[in-house]
Amino acid sequence: MDFKLRHPVGYGFLVLLAIVVLMLPFVLYCLYAFSVNPEGNGWILLGFAGAFIIGIGLFNFVAIIIGQYLGHLVSIISFLIGGVMIAVSLGHI
């Protein structure tokens, strides 16, 4: 909260950046998955969830700046679980 009061414009920019990094892996996965397999299948949903979980790990890095960091373990686990989910889903596309 202290960061928000001292840097109101910067805080708004960081919130926008956090939303972008949260959604970026999901959007990139969607673009890739639907270009490879336009008709889709159930495994794509697993990849959607995995990409969003990776986005949570990236969001955590932006949160360092505004003092809301949840720790290294949250990021590492997010990257590992999300990566495994995407790898499994891409194996079935």
ZIWOWO-V736325 format. One line per field, one symbol per residue. phi: phi as a letter, one per 20 degrees, with the letter a starting at -180 (. if undefined). A space follows every 10 residues. Layout:
phi=???
This chain:
phi=.fffffcfff ffffffffff ffegffffff ffffefcffm bffffffgff ffffgfffgf fffgfemdfe offfffffff ffffffffff fde
